Amino acid sequence: MARKAVKLASWTSIALAASGGYLYSNKHLDPNDFGAVRVGRAVATTAAISYDYLTSLRSVPYGSEEYLQLRSKVHLRSARRLCELCCANRGTFIKVGQHLGALDYLLPEEYTSTLKVLHSQAPQSSMQEVRQVIREDLGKEVLVLAVKQLFPEFEFMWLVDEAKKNLPLELDFLNEGRNAEKVAQMLQHFDFLKVPRIYWELSTKRVLLMEFVEGGQVNDKDYMERNKIDVDEISRHLGKMYSEMIFVNGFVHCDPHPGNVLVRKHPGTGRAEIILLDHGLYQVLTEAFRLDYCHLWQSLIWTDMEKVKRYSQCLGAGELYPLFACMLTARSWDSVNRGISHAPVTATEDTEIRNNAANYLPQISQLLNHIPRQMLLILKTNDLLRSIEAALGTRASASSFLNMSRCCIRALAEHKKKNTCSFFRRTQISFSEAFSLWQINVYELILRVKGLRLTSWLSTLLCWLFPAPH
């Protein structure tokens, strides 16, 4: 594979060298505007990373202490190369780098810590470039084919299809402004959510003027400590907000990396507030998809494995439904079978998932190529939210699962009521919905009481063991 990568990179370099002089001699041309330059850079980086792994690790006994230390160094070198590639090629590459930097539970720490810089310190346009766009507007597949050559066993057409569909939307700032106003209206009952106001009179497809709101990144625990913001409260709010978007409304903000989700103390009320930015990429779920997804998560939360299989297959997973369930929950198949709401996440399980992920890359690629297109952005959103929970230390808490279950119950009940003309049947559905929500409230209360009792018992024990000096 390394020979193939180096050969491909060599041919690309020759082609680029032939045109390089012309590109750089013309000051009006940005080399990054040419696909060949961006592709060549990507292929060369891929070749360098592949070659580094193959040559650096082959002479060291697998699993030895020396192997682990050397592998960590190769990981770090490769992550830096990848970060440099994203910064040089910008655009979609930065979007991909931001996503990879959020996958703490899946990728080696060397990669995530290096790529996290793209969340808040991505390359910026010069003020001259910004002014040029403002004057103009207010005054009046190749990369995938290259990767396919290196990794022929993987299927990448889903990535091409999604990029073609989503990139024009993300680059249309009027679309972003409309999305921002729609989600603000849709979630207006959440007093903890702030969506910056859009100034339409000074906005165009390439310029978006928004209200300036300050805050710290949602994964910055130090900022929250300094500002006396409750980490658990923020995590609960985030879970409520996204459960409502996905299960109830089917209109989902799909780029919640830490640079797009800020937190602050409201200057007037002093209450914790979430600021949601970057509304360019939303997924609109069809009703059939949304209801199947509700059923699937209900089945996962309440460990109904027959329904897990049925609704996974309804969503295109086929016989790969165990892998699909593991990807959705970021839990091992053993934990899914035991109950994700009962079995806490352990460091051992996280390590197991991270180490085994590479072994299943062809199956993951096959699955991504067959599931409905709308599921792809939902998986990305799940990954980013899970990364935030991991950073805050609140991942897979019972509270988050209970909030998801509440939204699923409401969404399914609303669908049933909408599709019946019988007043008696609608009353029956409403009663069943209220009873199910009451059961969840009681269960949550029991969990809190147990937690308080344990805290009180530990406090008493510590006071007895270490009495205060007189």
C-alpha positions as CSV (number, residue, x, y, z in Angstrom):
1,M,0.0,0.0,0.0
2,A,2.9,2.4,0.8
3,R,4.5,1.8,-2.6
4,K,1.1,2.5,-4.3
5,A,0.7,5.7,-2.3
6,V,4.3,6.9,-3.0
7,K,3.8,6.1,-6.8
8,L,0.5,8.0,-6.9
9,A,2.0,10.9,-5.1
10,S,5.0,11.0,-7.5
11,W,2.8,11.2,-10.6
12,T,0.8,14.0,-9.0
13,S,3.9,15.9,-8.0
14,I,5.1,15.9,-11.6
15,A,1.8,17.2,-12.9
16,L,1.8,19.9,-10.3
17,A,5.4,20.9,-11.0
18,A,4.5,21.5,-14.6
19,S,1.9,24.0,-13.8
20,G,3.3,25.4,-10.6
21,G,5.3,28.2,-12.1
22,Y,2.3,29.7,-13.8
23,L,0.1,29.5,-10.7
24,Y,2.6,31.3,-8.5
25,S,3.6,33.9,-11.1
26,N,0.0,35.2,-11.3
27,K,-0.7,37.2,-8.2
28,H,-4.5,37.1,-8.9
29,L,-4.6,33.3,-8.7
30,D,-4.8,31.4,-5.5
31,P,-3.3,27.9,-5.9
32,N,-6.0,26.6,-3.6
33,D,-8.6,27.4,-6.3
34,F,-7.2,24.6,-8.4
35,G,-8.4,21.1,-7.6
36,A,-5.2,19.6,-8.8
37,V,-3.2,21.5,-6.1
38,R,-5.5,20.4,-3.3
39,V,-5.7,16.8,-4.5
40,G,-1.9,16.6,-4.9
41,R,-1.4,17.9,-1.4
42,A,-3.9,15.4,0.0
43,V,-2.4,12.4,-1.9
44,A,1.2,13.4,-0.9
45,T,0.1,13.6,2.8
46,T,-1.7,10.3,2.6
47,A,1.4,8.7,1.0
48,A,3.7,10.2,3.7
49,I,1.5,9.0,6.5
50,S,1.2,5.5,5.1
51,Y,4.9,5.2,4.5
52,D,5.7,6.5,8.0
53,Y,3.5,3.8,9.6
54,L,4.8,1.0,7.5
55,T,8.5,1.8,7.7
56,S,8.7,3.0,11.4
57,L,6.9,0.1,13.0
58,R,7.8,-3.0,11.0
59,S,11.1,-3.7,12.7
60,V,9.7,-3.4,16.3
61,P,8.0,-6.4,18.1
62,Y,4.2,-5.7,18.0
63,G,2.8,-4.9,21.5
64,S,6.1,-4.3,23.1
65,E,6.8,-1.2,25.2
66,E,9.1,0.1,22.4
67,Y,6.4,-0.5,19.9
68,L,3.8,1.5,21.9
69,Q,6.2,4.4,22.4
70,L,7.2,4.5,18.7
71,R,3.5,4.2,17.6
72,S,2.6,7.2,19.7
73,K,5.4,9.3,18.0
74,V,4.1,8.1,14.5
75,H,0.5,9.0,15.6
76,L,1.7,12.5,16.6
77,R,3.7,13.1,13.3
78,S,0.8,11.9,11.2
79,A,-1.7,14.0,13.1
80,R,0.4,17.1,12.6
81,R,0.7,16.3,8.8
82,L,-3.1,15.9,8.7
83,C,-3.6,19.2,10.5
84,E,-1.2,21.0,8.2
85,L,-3.2,19.5,5.2
86,C,-6.5,20.8,6.6
87,C,-5.1,24.3,7.2
88,A,-3.5,24.4,3.7
89,N,-6.6,23.1,1.8
90,R,-9.2,24.8,4.0
91,G,-12.9,24.4,3.2
92,T,-14.2,20.9,3.5
93,F,-10.8,19.7,4.8
94,I,-11.2,21.9,7.9
95,K,-14.8,20.5,8.4
96,V,-13.4,17.0,8.3
97,G,-10.5,17.9,10.6
98,Q,-13.0,19.5,13.1
99,H,-15.0,16.3,13.2
100,L,-12.0,14.0,13.7
101,G,-10.7,16.3,16.5
102,A,-14.0,15.6,18.4
103,L,-13.8,11.8,18.3
104,D,-12.0,11.3,21.6
105,Y,-13.7,8.0,22.3
106,L,-12.6,6.5,19.0
107,L,-9.3,8.0,17.7
108,P,-5.8,8.0,19.5
109,E,-5.3,11.0,21.8
110,E,-2.4,12.2,19.6
111,Y,-4.9,12.8,16.7
112,T,-7.7,14.4,18.7
113,S,-5.5,16.8,20.7
114,T,-3.7,17.9,17.6
115,L,-6.8,18.4,15.5
116,K,-8.8,20.2,18.3
117,V,-7.1,23.4,17.3
118,L,-9.4,23.5,14.3
119,H,-12.4,24.0,16.5
120,S,-11.5,27.5,17.5
121,Q,-8.3,28.5,15.7
122,A,-9.0,27.5,12.1
123,P,-7.2,29.5,9.4
124,Q,-8.9,32.9,8.9
125,S,-9.4,35.0,5.8
126,S,-7.5,38.3,5.7
127,M,-9.4,41.5,6.3
128,Q,-8.7,42.4,2.7
129,E,-10.5,39.3,1.5
130,V,-13.4,40.0,3.9
131,R,-13.7,43.6,2.6
132,Q,-13.6,42.4,-1.0
133,V,-16.6,40.1,-0.4
134,I,-18.5,42.8,1.5
135,R,-17.9,45.3,-1.3
136,E,-19.0,42.8,-4.0
137,D,-22.1,41.7,-2.1
138,L,-23.4,44.7,-0.2
139,G,-22.6,47.1,-3.0
140,K,-24.8,45.5,-5.5
141,E,-14.8,14.5,-6.6
142,V,-11.2,14.0,-7.3
143,L,-9.9,13.6,-3.8
144,V,-12.2,10.6,-3.2
145,L,-10.9,8.9,-6.3
146,A,-7.4,9.3,-5.1
147,V,-8.2,7.8,-1.7
148,K,-10.0,5.0,-3.5
149,Q,-6.8,4.1,-5.3
150,L,-5.0,3.8,-1.9
151,F,-7.8,1.9,-0.2
152,P,-9.8,-0.1,-2.8
153,E,-11.7,-2.1,-0.3
154,F,-13.5,1.0,1.1
155,E,-16.7,2.5,-0.5
156,F,-16.7,6.3,-0.6
157,M,-19.6,7.3,-2.9
158,W,-21.7,8.2,0.1
159,L,-19.1,10.9,0.9
160,V,-19.2,12.3,-2.6
161,D,-23.0,12.4,-2.6
162,E,-23.1,14.2,0.8
163,A,-20.5,16.7,-0.1
164,K,-22.3,17.6,-3.4
165,K,-25.5,18.2,-1.5
166,N,-24.3,19.9,1.7
167,L,-21.5,22.2,0.6
168,P,-23.6,24.6,-1.4
169,L,-26.0,24.9,1.5
170,E,-23.2,25.6,4.0
171,L,-21.8,28.3,1.8
172,D,-25.2,30.1,1.4
173,F,-25.4,32.5,4.3
174,L,-29.0,33.5,3.6
175,N,-29.8,29.8,4.2
176,E,-27.8,29.9,7.4
177,G,-29.7,32.9,8.6
178,R,-33.1,31.3,7.9
179,N,-32.0,28.1,9.7
180,A,-31.0,30.2,12.7
181,E,-34.3,31.9,12.9
182,K,-36.2,28.7,12.4
183,V,-34.4,26.8,15.2
184,A,-34.8,29.8,17.6
185,Q,-38.5,29.8,17.0
186,M,-38.8,26.1,17.2
187,L,-37.0,25.9,20.6
188,Q,-38.2,29.2,22.1
189,H,-39.6,27.3,25.1
190,F,-36.0,26.5,26.2
191,D,-35.0,29.6,28.2
192,F,-31.4,28.3,28.4
193,L,-30.9,28.6,24.6
194,K,-29.5,31.7,22.8
195,V,-29.4,31.9,19.0
196,P,-27.7,35.2,17.9
197,R,-30.0,37.6,16.0
198,I,-29.6,38.0,12.3
199,Y,-29.3,41.6,10.8
200,W,-31.0,40.9,7.4
201,E,-30.5,44.4,6.0
202,L,-26.8,43.8,6.0
203,S,-26.7,40.2,4.9
204,T,-26.4,38.4,1.5
205,K,-25.5,34.9,0.3
206,R,-21.8,35.6,1.1
207,V,-22.1,38.0,4.0
208,L,-24.0,37.3,7.3
209,L,-24.1,39.9,10.0
210,M,-25.1,38.5,13.4
211,E,-25.4,39.7,17.0
212,F,-22.1,39.3,18.8
213,V,-22.4,37.1,21.9
214,E,-19.5,36.0,24.1
215,G,-19.0,32.7,25.8
216,G,-16.6,29.9,26.5
217,Q,-16.5,26.6,24.5
218,V,-18.8,24.0,25.8
219,N,-16.0,21.5,26.5
220,D,-13.9,24.1,28.5
221,K,-14.4,22.9,32.1
222,D,-12.0,25.5,33.4
223,Y,-14.1,28.3,32.0
224,M,-17.2,26.8,33.6
225,E,-15.5,26.5,36.9
226,R,-14.3,30.1,36.8
227,N,-17.7,31.3,35.9
228,K,-19.6,29.0,38.3
229,I,-21.5,27.2,35.6
230,D,-22.8,23.7,36.5
231,V,-21.3,21.2,34.0
232,D,-24.1,18.6,34.7
233,E,-26.7,21.3,34.0
234,I,-25.1,22.2,30.7
235,S,-24.9,18.6,29.7
236,R,-28.6,18.1,30.5
237,H,-29.6,21.2,28.6
238,L,-27.6,20.0,25.5
239,G,-29.2,16.6,25.6
240,K,-32.7,18.1,25.9
241,M,-32.1,20.5,23.0
242,Y,-30.8,17.9,20.6
243,S,-33.4,15.2,21.6
244,E,-36.1,17.8,20.8
245,M,-34.5,18.6,17.5
246,I,-34.0,15.0,16.4
247,F,-37.0,13.1,17.8
248,V,-39.7,15.7,18.0
249,N,-39.1,18.2,15.2
250,G,-36.9,16.4,12.8
251,F,-34.8,19.5,12.1
252,V,-31.3,19.0,13.4
253,H,-28.3,21.3,13.7
254,C,-25.5,19.0,12.5
255,D,-22.3,20.7,13.4
256,P,-22.1,20.9,17.2
257,H,-18.3,20.9,17.5
258,P,-17.1,22.8,20.6
259,G,-16.3,25.9,18.5
260,N,-20.0,26.2,17.5
261,V,-21.5,25.6,21.0
262,L,-20.7,28.2,23.6
263,V,-21.8,28.6,27.2
264,R,-22.1,31.7,29.5
265,K,-23.9,33.1,32.5
266,H,-26.8,35.3,31.2
267,P,-25.8,38.9,32.0
268,G,-29.3,39.7,33.3
269,T,-30.6,36.5,35.1
270,G,-27.2,34.9,36.0
271,R,-28.5,31.5,34.7
272,A,-26.4,29.2,32.6
273,E,-27.1,29.6,28.9
274,I,-26.1,27.7,25.7
275,I,-25.2,29.8,22.6
276,L,-25.7,27.9,19.3
277,L,-23.6,29.1,16.3
278,D,-23.0,28.1,12.7
279,H,-26.5,27.2,11.3
280,G,-25.3,26.3,7.8
281,L,-25.8,22.6,8.0
282,Y,-29.1,21.2,9.1
283,Q,-30.7,17.8,8.4
284,V,-34.4,17.6,7.8
285,L,-35.7,14.2,8.7
286,T,-38.6,12.5,6.9
287,E,-41.4,11.4,9.2
288,A,-40.9,7.7,8.4
289,F,-37.2,8.0,9.3
290,R,-37.8,10.0,12.4
291,L,-40.3,7.5,13.8
292,D,-38.1,4.5,13.0
293,Y,-35.3,6.3,14.8
294,C,-37.5,7.0,17.8
295,H,-38.4,3.3,18.0
296,L,-34.8,2.2,17.7
297,W,-33.6,4.4,20.5
298,Q,-36.5,3.4,22.7
299,S,-35.5,-0.2,22.0
300,L,-31.8,0.5,22.8
301,I,-32.6,2.3,26.1
302,W,-35.0,-0.4,27.3
303,T,-32.9,-3.3,26.0
304,D,-35.5,-4.8,23.6
305,M,-33.1,-6.6,21.3
306,E,-35.7,-7.9,18.9
307,K,-36.8,-4.4,18.2
308,V,-33.2,-3.2,18.0
309,K,-32.7,-5.6,15.2
310,R,-36.0,-4.8,13.5
311,Y,-35.7,-1.0,13.5
312,S,-31.9,-1.1,12.7
313,Q,-32.9,-3.1,9.6
314,C,-35.7,-0.6,8.8
315,L,-32.9,2.0,8.7
316,G,-30.8,0.1,6.2
317,A,-28.3,-1.7,8.5
318,G,-29.3,-5.2,7.2
319,E,-27.2,-7.9,8.9
320,L,-24.7,-5.4,10.2
321,Y,-27.3,-4.2,12.8
322,P,-25.0,-5.1,15.8
323,L,-22.3,-2.8,14.3
324,F,-24.9,-0.1,13.7
325,A,-26.1,-0.3,17.3
326,C,-22.5,0.0,18.5
327,M,-21.9,3.0,16.2
328,L,-25.0,4.8,17.4
329,T,-24.3,4.3,21.1
330,A,-20.5,4.2,21.1
331,R,-20.8,1.1,23.3
332,S,-19.6,-2.5,22.9
333,W,-22.2,-5.1,21.7
334,D,-21.9,-6.7,25.1
335,S,-23.0,-3.4,26.8
336,V,-25.8,-2.9,24.3
337,N,-27.1,-6.4,25.2
338,R,-26.8,-5.7,29.0
339,G,-28.5,-2.3,28.7
340,I,-26.7,1.0,27.9
341,S,-28.8,2.8,30.5
342,H,-27.7,0.4,33.2
343,A,-24.1,-0.5,32.3
344,P,-21.8,2.5,33.0
345,V,-19.1,3.4,30.5
346,T,-15.7,2.1,31.6
347,A,-12.1,3.0,30.6
348,T,-11.6,-0.6,29.6
349,E,-14.6,-0.5,27.2
350,D,-13.5,2.8,25.7
351,T,-10.0,1.3,25.0
352,E,-11.6,-1.9,23.6
353,I,-13.7,0.2,21.2
354,R,-10.8,2.4,20.1
355,N,-8.5,-0.6,19.5
356,N,-11.1,-2.6,17.6
357,A,-12.4,0.2,15.4
358,A,-9.7,-0.2,12.8
359,N,-10.5,-3.9,12.3
360,Y,-14.1,-3.0,11.3
361,L,-13.3,-0.1,8.9
362,P,-14.4,-2.0,5.7
363,Q,-17.7,-3.0,7.4
364,I,-18.2,0.5,8.7
365,S,-17.6,1.9,5.2
366,Q,-20.1,-0.7,3.7
367,L,-22.7,0.3,6.3
368,L,-22.3,4.0,5.6
369,N,-22.8,3.4,1.9
370,H,-26.2,1.6,2.5
371,I,-28.0,3.5,5.3
372,P,-30.3,6.4,4.4
373,R,-28.4,9.6,3.5
374,Q,-30.1,11.5,6.3
375,M,-28.5,9.1,8.8
376,L,-25.0,10.2,7.9
377,L,-25.3,13.7,9.4
378,I,-27.1,12.2,12.5
379,L,-24.2,9.9,13.1
380,K,-21.8,12.9,12.8
381,T,-24.0,14.8,15.3
382,N,-24.0,11.9,17.7
383,D,-20.2,11.7,17.5
384,L,-19.7,15.4,18.3
385,L,-22.2,15.4,21.2
386,R,-20.6,12.3,22.7
387,S,-17.2,14.0,22.5
388,I,-18.6,17.0,24.4
389,E,-20.1,14.6,27.1
390,A,-16.7,12.8,27.3
391,A,-14.9,16.1,27.8
392,L,-17.3,17.2,30.5
393,G,-17.3,13.7,32.2
394,T,-21.1,13.3,31.8
395,R,-21.1,10.7,29.0
396,A,-24.0,8.2,28.9
397,S,-25.5,9.5,32.1
398,A,-29.0,8.1,33.0
399,S,-30.3,11.7,32.7
400,S,-29.4,11.9,29.0
401,F,-31.1,8.6,28.2
402,L,-34.3,9.6,30.2
403,N,-34.5,12.9,28.2
404,M,-34.2,11.0,25.0
405,S,-36.9,8.6,26.0
406,R,-39.3,11.4,27.0
407,C,-38.9,12.9,23.5
408,C,-39.4,9.6,21.8
409,I,-42.6,9.0,23.8
410,R,-43.9,12.4,22.9
411,A,-43.1,12.1,19.2
412,L,-44.6,8.6,18.8
413,A,-47.8,9.7,20.7
414,E,-48.2,12.8,18.6
415,H,-47.9,10.7,15.4
416,K,-50.6,8.3,16.7
417,K,-52.9,11.1,17.7
418,K,-52.5,12.8,14.3
419,N,-53.5,9.6,12.5
420,T,-56.7,8.8,14.4
421,C,-60.1,10.5,14.1
422,S,-61.5,8.9,17.2
423,F,-61.8,11.2,20.2
424,F,-61.7,8.2,22.6
425,R,-58.6,6.8,20.9
426,R,-56.8,10.2,21.1
427,T,-57.7,10.4,24.8
428,Q,-56.4,6.9,25.3
429,I,-53.1,7.8,23.6
430,S,-52.8,11.0,25.7
431,F,-53.4,9.1,28.9
432,S,-50.8,6.4,27.9
433,E,-48.3,9.2,27.0
434,A,-48.8,11.0,30.4
435,F,-48.5,7.7,32.3
436,S,-45.2,6.8,30.5
437,L,-43.8,10.2,31.2
438,W,-44.9,10.0,34.8
439,Q,-43.1,6.6,35.1
440,I,-39.8,8.2,33.8
441,N,-40.2,11.1,36.3
442,V,-40.6,8.7,39.2
443,Y,-37.6,6.6,38.0
444,E,-35.5,9.8,37.7
445,L,-36.6,10.9,41.2
446,I,-35.6,7.5,42.7
447,L,-32.2,7.8,41.1
448,R,-31.7,11.3,42.6
449,V,-32.8,10.1,46.0
450,K,-30.4,7.2,45.8
451,G,-27.6,9.6,44.8
452,L,-28.4,11.9,47.7
453,R,-28.5,9.1,50.2
454,L,-25.1,7.8,49.0
455,T,-23.6,11.3,49.2
456,S,-25.0,11.8,52.7
457,W,-23.7,8.4,53.8
458,L,-20.3,9.1,52.5
459,S,-20.2,12.5,54.1
460,T,-21.2,11.0,57.5
461,L,-18.5,8.3,57.1
462,L,-15.8,10.8,56.3
463,C,-16.8,13.0,59.3
464,W,-16.5,10.0,61.6
465,L,-13.2,8.9,60.1
466,F,-11.6,12.4,60.1
467,P,-13.3,14.5,62.8
468,A,-12.6,18.2,62.7
469,P,-9.9,19.4,65.2
470,H,-11.2,21.1,68.3
